[in-house]
């Protein structure tokens, strides 16, 4: 299980788990579940959040999305 799969499983088990995730993990979860209200306050615009993720994490998020939609 990679990091994105772990994050998705945590959120699917209980959405309240968003509160225990790191900033980058919260951004990934917000994008995966289309819940922009979960974005950390410093990254309320999706483009700022995507920039914060960086290319490696963004690719993992995109791959997970493509495989699970």
Secondary structure by P-SEA (a helix, b strand, c coil): ccaaaaaaaaaaacccccccccaaaaaaaaaaaccccccccccccaaaaaaaacaaaaaaaaaaaaacc
